[in-house]
Structure formats: structure tokens, C-alpha cells
Amino acid sequence: MADDATARVGAASPATSTLTDPVPGSASALPGAGAPGGRRRNGAAVRKRLEIAAFVAPALILFFLFVVWPIVKAVQFSFYKWKGYGPLVDFVGLKNYVSVLQNDVFIGALQHNLIIVVASIAIQLPLGLLIALLLNRRMRGQGVLRTIIFVPYVLSEVIAGVVWLQMLAPRYGVIDTMLGWVGLQGPKQGFLGDPRYALWTVIAVLTWKYLGLAIILFLAGLQSVPDELYEAAQIDGASWWQIQRKITIPMLGPTLRTWAFLSMIGSLQLFDMVWILTGGGPANATTTMATFLITEGTKRSNYGIASAASVVLFVVALVLAVLYQYFILRRDSTATTVVRKKARR
């Protein structure tokens, strides 16, 4: 009888073990589920998220305080007639925007900004690319030349503006003196005092100031062009100009487009150099959108109109940046995505 009971228990034991085993696909059958290793992995993931939040939070707080919040307040002020002190009680709606968009000085300032954008790209792009190609060759004193070219960009706008203001002084300035040596004579009011030449003089100073940045960026882009492409082109009998046109410039495309974007945004927000050289004059010949809103706010205490002008400036820069990103920089993003997908395969 005992042997029969033992046999029945042994026959039933496989069924019992089957009932107690985890069902494939169930939560208990997952690797590491309910185990100390799974809890450790979850804890590591939480700690990683907390570390990321700890590093990102200060930057987000500063961005909100010094970028987002001023934009919000500028939009709020633009709906009021406000002298810069006291509560906001005189609500005028969109009248400040109408005044700004109907102001001939502001329309002229917008035109000046667009002229500076086009002139900066049209002058600095070919000139900077040519100098970068020359400096990319092996020569004596290459490092010294690169440093000398980059020095103007390192100088602060205040120092550079004051130096050029003294050099362009009428009659006794360095520029007028050098013109006198060759029998020429500058304008009686000086290049910065004559409305015919003031804006183009400012553009010339801006070219001197920011050309070094373009050259350094182009030189950095040239380092990424493989030497094998140049060697293959030389073997095929390509000339120097053909090599630059067919290899160098296409390979520099992303760098050129990025620099043009930075130049465009900087030209739209231009203030300091113009303010030091001319203050927006003479006769508003060099006024930019930034100098217009500063003049309206600080000198005339029309902070509502100044805020409206700042919002218009922000919208213009944002629209141009989005359009540039969509139509021009988009190809670089698309190409990068395609390369990454191919690399993953």
C-alpha cells in the first residue's frame, strides 16, 4: 500500500511542478522581474534622469529669466502707453504697433538692416573664402597671419568703434590724412557725417570687424575636406580653380550656410557698432531697428512704442530664421539623418 501511494505522488509531481512554473510571456517570466537586478536597473534609470534634470535645470532657469520672461514683458508693455515708471494703466491695444509700422524712421531702419544683411554676405563671403583658401596652403608665418586676421573679431565693439571713430574724424583723422597724401579729399563732414557715405562706411567697418570670424570658420571647414579628393583631382588633370569649384566649395556648403545664418541674425540685431560710430545719424541715415527702439525708449521715454518695435524686430528675425532653416539649412539636417540611418544599417 505504501508503494502504491508513493507511485501516485511521483506521478502527480510533474503536474504540480507545471502549475507552479511561470507561464511564458507572463510578468513573472520576464528576465530580472522581481529580482534585485531589475530593481537596481530601475534605480539607475531614475538616478540618470535626476542627474540630467540637475544639469539642465540651471540652464533652463537662466533661459526663462533672461530670454522668455523679457519677451513676455516686452509683449505686455507694447500694449500700453508707458513712460517707464508707474503701473500699466493706459491700455492702447495695437496703436503702438500701428505707430511703429507707419513710422518712416523705423521703415528706413528696417531697410538699413536688410541692406547690411545683403552687403555683409555679398562682401564677406567671397572675400573670406578667398583668404581662407590662401591661408590653407602651407606657408611661412601661417599662424601669425591667422592671428592677425582674427584679432579684429576678438576686440570688443566699443574699442573697435572708438578707434574707427578717431580714424574717420574729418580733416585730422588717419583716413583723411592718407587721402590727402595721394591728392584726394574726403567729405567735409567726414565719412560718418555725410548721409551719402555713412551707411557704407559702417558696412566697411563691420566687414573689417567680422571678416576674421568668417575666415576662421572657413578654415575649420577646409580641414574636414579629405586630401584624397584633391590628389585624385590632380591626377585627373584638374586645375586649381576646377578643384575649388568642384570639390572645395561643395564640401564647404554646410559651413558656408551656417556662417551666412549667423551673419544674417547678427546684422538684423546690429546695435553697438552703429551706436558708437553714428548713433543712428546723420539724419537717420544709419538707423537700425535696434537703435530706433533704444532711442524711443531711453531718450524719448516712449517705452510702449519701443517695446512694440522690439517685438517687430523679434518677429522679423524669427521669420527669416525659420525660412532660412526650412529652405537652406534643412538639406544639411536631412543629409545628416540619411547618413545616420545608413550607418545604423
BAKOL-539120 format. One record per residue (C-alpha): x, y, z; chain; residue number from 1. Coordinates in steps of 0.2 Angstrom, whole numbers, plus 5000, padded with zeros to 4 digits. Layout:
BEGIN
SITE      x      y      z   chain     n
SITE      X      Y      Z       A   NUM
...
% end
This chain:
BEGIN
SITE      x      y      z   chain     n
SITE   5000   5000   5000       A     1
SITE   5014   5012   5004       A     2
SITE   5022   5008   4987       A     3
SITE   5006   5012   4978       A     4
SITE   5004   5029   4987       A     5
SITE   5022   5034   4983       A     6
SITE   5020   5030   4965       A     7
SITE   5004   5040   4964       A     8
SITE   5013   5055   4972       A     9
SITE   5028   5053   4960       A    10
SITE   5016   5053   4945       A    11
SITE   5007   5068   4951       A    12
SITE   5023   5078   4954       A    13
SITE   5026   5084   4936       A    14
SITE   5008   5091   4935       A    15
SITE   5011   5100   4951       A    16
SITE   5028   5107   4945       A    17
SITE   5019   5113   4929       A    18
SITE   5006   5123   4938       A    19
SITE   5019   5131   4949       A    20
SITE   5031   5136   4934       A    21
SITE   5029   5153   4927       A    22
SITE   5019   5155   4911       A    23
SITE   5030   5160   4896       A    24
SITE   5026   5178   4892       A    25
SITE   5019   5182   4909       A    26
SITE   5027   5196   4920       A    27
SITE   5035   5184   4932       A    28
SITE   5044   5175   4917       A    29
SITE   5052   5192   4911       A    30
SITE   5071   5192   4914       A    31
SITE   5075   5201   4930       A    32
SITE   5057   5204   4935       A    33
SITE   5055   5204   4954       A    34
SITE   5074   5201   4955       A    35
SITE   5087   5213   4964       A    36
SITE   5095   5216   4947       A    37
SITE   5079   5223   4940       A    38
SITE   5077   5235   4954       A    39
SITE   5095   5240   4953       A    40
SITE   5092   5244   4934       A    41
SITE   5076   5254   4938       A    42
SITE   5085   5264   4952       A    43
SITE   5100   5268   4940       A    44
SITE   5087   5274   4927       A    45
SITE   5079   5286   4939       A    46
SITE   5096   5292   4945       A    47
SITE   5101   5296   4927       A    48
SITE   5085   5306   4924       A    49
SITE   5088   5315   4940       A    50
SITE   5106   5319   4935       A    51
SITE   5101   5325   4918       A    52
SITE   5087   5336   4927       A    53
SITE   5100   5343   4939       A    54
SITE   5112   5348   4925       A    55
SITE   5099   5355   4913       A    56
SITE   5088   5364   4926       A    57
SITE   5100   5379   4929       A    58
SITE   5102   5382   4910       A    59
SITE   5083   5382   4909       A    60
SITE   5080   5393   4923       A    61
SITE   5093   5406   4916       A    62
SITE   5085   5404   4899       A    63
SITE   5067   5408   4906       A    64
SITE   5073   5423   4916       A    65
SITE   5084   5431   4903       A    66
SITE   5075   5426   4887       A    67
SITE   5057   5420   4889       A    68
SITE   5052   5432   4903       A    69
SITE   5059   5448   4895       A    70
SITE   5050   5443   4878       A    71
SITE   5034   5441   4888       A    72
SITE   5036   5458   4897       A    73
SITE   5040   5467   4881       A    74
SITE   5024   5460   4873       A    75
SITE   5014   5466   4888       A    76
SITE   5022   5483   4888       A    77
SITE   5019   5485   4869       A    78
SITE   5000   5486   4873       A    79
SITE   5002   5501   4884       A    80
SITE   5007   5519   4883       A    81
SITE   5020   5519   4897       A    82
SITE   5034   5531   4901       A    83
SITE   5045   5518   4910       A    84
SITE   5038   5521   4928       A    85
SITE   5022   5518   4937       A    86
SITE   5009   5505   4934       A    87
SITE   5002   5500   4917       A    88
SITE   4985   5508   4916       A    89
SITE   4985   5517   4899       A    90
SITE   4980   5502   4888       A    91
SITE   4981   5507   4869       A    92
SITE   4980   5490   4861       A    93
SITE   4988   5489   4844       A    94
SITE   4991   5508   4842       A    95
SITE   5009   5506   4847       A    96
SITE   5012   5493   4833       A    97
SITE   5002   5504   4820       A    98
SITE   5013   5519   4825       A    99
SITE   5029   5509   4823       A   100
SITE   5024   5502   4806       A   101
SITE   5019   5519   4800       A   102
SITE   5035   5527   4806       A   103
SITE   5046   5532   4792       A   104
SITE   5061   5531   4803       A   105
SITE   5058   5513   4808       A   106
SITE   5054   5508   4789       A   107
SITE   5071   5516   4785       A   108
SITE   5079   5507   4799       A   109
SITE   5072   5490   4793       A   110
SITE   5078   5494   4775       A   111
SITE   5096   5498   4783       A   112
SITE   5096   5481   4792       A   113
SITE   5091   5472   4776       A   114
SITE   5105   5481   4766       A   115
SITE   5118   5477   4779       A   116
SITE   5112   5459   4779       A   117
SITE   5114   5458   4760       A   118
SITE   5130   5468   4759       A   119
SITE   5138   5458   4774       A   120
SITE   5135   5441   4765       A   121
SITE   5140   5448   4747       A   122
SITE   5156   5455   4753       A   123
SITE   5162   5444   4767       A   124
SITE   5158   5428   4759       A   125
SITE   5169   5429   4744       A   126
SITE   5182   5439   4752       A   127
SITE   5183   5427   4767       A   128
SITE   5183   5412   4757       A   129
SITE   5197   5418   4746       A   130
SITE   5208   5422   4761       A   131
SITE   5204   5406   4769       A   132
SITE   5209   5396   4753       A   133
SITE   5226   5406   4753       A   134
SITE   5229   5403   4771       A   135
SITE   5225   5385   4770       A   136
SITE   5241   5382   4760       A   137
SITE   5257   5379   4768       A   138
SITE   5267   5395   4770       A   139
SITE   5279   5403   4782       A   140
SITE   5271   5413   4796       A   141
SITE   5254   5405   4793       A   142
SITE   5249   5405   4812       A   143
SITE   5254   5423   4813       A   144
SITE   5243   5428   4799       A   145
SITE   5229   5419   4806       A   146
SITE   5231   5428   4822       A   147
SITE   5232   5445   4814       A   148
SITE   5216   5442   4804       A   149
SITE   5206   5436   4819       A   150
SITE   5212   5450   4831       A   151
SITE   5198   5462   4825       A   152
SITE   5184   5450   4829       A   153
SITE   5192   5447   4847       A   154
SITE   5192   5466   4850       A   155
SITE   5176   5472   4859       A   156
SITE   5164   5483   4849       A   157
SITE   5167   5498   4860       A   158
SITE   5186   5498   4857       A   159
SITE   5184   5495   4839       A   160
SITE   5171   5508   4837       A   161
SITE   5181   5521   4846       A   162
SITE   5196   5518   4836       A   163
SITE   5187   5519   4820       A   164
SITE   5178   5535   4826       A   165
SITE   5195   5543   4828       A   166
SITE   5202   5537   4812       A   167
SITE   5187   5543   4802       A   168
SITE   5187   5560   4810       A   169
SITE   5186   5574   4797       A   170
SITE   5201   5583   4792       A   171
SITE   5213   5577   4805       A   172
SITE   5208   5558   4805       A   173
SITE   5220   5545   4798       A   174
SITE   5209   5541   4784       A   175
SITE   5208   5559   4778       A   176
SITE   5226   5562   4781       A   177
SITE   5231   5547   4770       A   178
SITE   5219   5553   4756       A   179
SITE   5227   5569   4757       A   180
SITE   5244   5561   4753       A   181
SITE   5238   5555   4736       A   182
SITE   5229   5571   4732       A   183
SITE   5211   5566   4737       A   184
SITE   5199   5574   4749       A   185
SITE   5186   5566   4759       A   186
SITE   5169   5574   4763       A   187
SITE   5169   5590   4774       A   188
SITE   5158   5582   4787       A   189
SITE   5168   5566   4787       A   190
SITE   5163   5549   4780       A   191
SITE   5152   5546   4795       A   192
SITE   5144   5563   4795       A   193
SITE   5139   5563   4777       A   194
SITE   5122   5554   4774       A   195
SITE   5128   5548   4757       A   196
SITE   5143   5538   4764       A   197
SITE   5138   5535   4782       A   198
SITE   5130   5518   4780       A   199
SITE   5143   5511   4768       A   200
SITE   5156   5517   4779       A   201
SITE   5148   5507   4794       A   202
SITE   5147   5492   4782       A   203
SITE   5166   5494   4779       A   204
SITE   5169   5494   4797       A   205
SITE   5158   5479   4800       A   206
SITE   5167   5470   4787       A   207
SITE   5184   5474   4795       A   208
SITE   5177   5468   4812       A   209
SITE   5168   5452   4807       A   210
SITE   5178   5445   4792       A   211
SITE   5190   5436   4804       A   212
SITE   5176   5425   4810       A   213
SITE   5171   5420   4793       A   214
SITE   5189   5416   4789       A   215
SITE   5192   5405   4804       A   216
SITE   5175   5396   4801       A   217
SITE   5180   5393   4783       A   218
SITE   5197   5387   4788       A   219
SITE   5190   5375   4800       A   220
SITE   5178   5368   4787       A   221
SITE   5193   5366   4775       A   222
SITE   5201   5354   4787       A   223
SITE   5187   5342   4785       A   224
SITE   5190   5340   4766       A   225
SITE   5199   5324   4763       A   226
SITE   5216   5326   4755       A   227
SITE   5212   5310   4744       A   228
SITE   5199   5321   4734       A   229
SITE   5212   5334   4730       A   230
SITE   5225   5320   4725       A   231
SITE   5213   5311   4714       A   232
SITE   5208   5328   4705       A   233
SITE   5226   5332   4702       A   234
SITE   5229   5315   4695       A   235
SITE   5215   5318   4683       A   236
SITE   5222   5334   4677       A   237
SITE   5210   5347   4686       A   238
SITE   5216   5365   4688       A   239
SITE   5216   5374   4704       A   240
SITE   5200   5383   4700       A   241
SITE   5191   5367   4695       A   242
SITE   5197   5359   4711       A   243
SITE   5190   5373   4721       A   244
SITE   5174   5374   4711       A   245
SITE   5170   5356   4711       A   246
SITE   5177   5350   4727       A   247
SITE   5181   5363   4740       A   248
SITE   5166   5374   4739       A   249
SITE   5153   5360   4738       A   250
SITE   5162   5351   4753       A   251
SITE   5161   5368   4762       A   252
SITE   5142   5370   4759       A   253
SITE   5137   5367   4777       A   254
SITE   5150   5379   4784       A   255
SITE   5145   5392   4772       A   256
SITE   5127   5391   4775       A   257
SITE   5129   5391   4794       A   258
SITE   5140   5406   4794       A   259
SITE   5128   5415   4782       A   260
SITE   5114   5411   4795       A   261
SITE   5124   5419   4809       A   262
SITE   5129   5434   4799       A   263
SITE   5110   5437   4795       A   264
SITE   5104   5436   4813       A   265
SITE   5119   5447   4819       A   266
SITE   5115   5460   4805       A   267
SITE   5097   5461   4810       A   268
SITE   5101   5464   4828       A   269
SITE   5115   5476   4825       A   270
SITE   5116   5490   4838       A   271
SITE   5133   5493   4847       A   272
SITE   5144   5497   4832       A   273
SITE   5131   5509   4824       A   274
SITE   5128   5517   4841       A   275
SITE   5146   5521   4844       A   276
SITE   5150   5527   4826       A   277
SITE   5135   5537   4822       A   278
SITE   5121   5535   4835       A   279
SITE   5109   5532   4820       A   280
SITE   5114   5548   4811       A   281
SITE   5117   5558   4802       A   282
SITE   5098   5562   4798       A   283
SITE   5094   5544   4802       A   284
SITE   5105   5538   4788       A   285
SITE   5112   5523   4798       A   286
SITE   5097   5520   4810       A   287
SITE   5094   5501   4813       A   288
SITE   5079   5493   4821       A   289
SITE   5089   5491   4837       A   290
SITE   5095   5509   4838       A   291
SITE   5077   5515   4834       A   292
SITE   5069   5506   4849       A   293
SITE   5084   5512   4861       A   294
SITE   5081   5530   4855       A   295
SITE   5062   5529   4858       A   296
SITE   5064   5521   4875       A   297
SITE   5079   5529   4883       A   298
SITE   5079   5546   4875       A   299
SITE   5060   5549   4872       A   300
SITE   5053   5538   4886       A   301
SITE   5041   5530   4874       A   302
SITE   5043   5513   4881       A   303
SITE   5027   5506   4874       A   304
SITE   5032   5511   4856       A   305
SITE   5050   5504   4860       A   306
SITE   5043   5488   4866       A   307
SITE   5032   5486   4850       A   308
SITE   5047   5490   4839       A   309
SITE   5057   5476   4849       A   310
SITE   5043   5464   4846       A   311
SITE   5043   5468   4827       A   312
SITE   5062   5465   4827       A   313
SITE   5059   5449   4836       A   314
SITE   5046   5443   4823       A   315
SITE   5056   5449   4808       A   316
SITE   5072   5439   4814       A   317
SITE   5061   5424   4819       A   318
SITE   5053   5423   4802       A   319
SITE   5069   5425   4792       A   320
SITE   5077   5412   4803       A   321
SITE   5063   5399   4801       A   322
SITE   5063   5402   4782       A   323
SITE   5082   5400   4781       A   324
SITE   5081   5385   4792       A   325
SITE   5067   5377   4781       A   326
SITE   5074   5381   4764       A   327
SITE   5093   5381   4766       A   328
SITE   5098   5373   4782       A   329
SITE   5086   5359   4780       A   330
SITE   5096   5350   4767       A   331
SITE   5110   5348   4779       A   332
SITE   5099   5341   4793       A   333
SITE   5091   5329   4780       A   334
SITE   5108   5323   4774       A   335
SITE   5114   5320   4792       A   336
SITE   5099   5310   4796       A   337
SITE   5101   5299   4780       A   338
SITE   5120   5296   4784       A   339
SITE   5115   5291   4802       A   340
SITE   5102   5279   4795       A   341
SITE   5114   5271   4783       A   342
SITE   5127   5269   4797       A   343
SITE   5114   5260   4808       A   344
SITE   5111   5248   4794       A   345
% end
